[in-house]
Amino acid sequence: MITAQNVVRHELIGLHAKVVQARNSANTGIKGKIVDETYKSLVIQTRKSEKRILKGMATLQISLPNKSIVEVNGGLLVARPWDRPKKKLPK
């Protein structure tokens, strides 16, 4: 089960996300469903198109299945999706 404490260790594809802060100000405010993930980026499907967001340069609000919202520093997500569960995280 995905919770606020373990969201960075779980699959993100299919969850809804909103970029609340980004180094590139054009990316701030982008929201939609995460449809793809690579080592350094997330692809978010918006109403009009797909947007690629660099993980390390953004802060995201992710909506969890239990209707809670978690704010995540994208730097914690920088890893291959299958390697993220093995990654040591700061407490």
Secondary structure, DSSP 8 states (H G I E B T S, - for coil): ---TTTGGGS--TT-EEEEEEESSGGGTT-EEEEEEE-SSEEEEE-SS-EEEEEGGGEEEEEE-TTS-EEEEEGGGG-S-TTTGGGS----
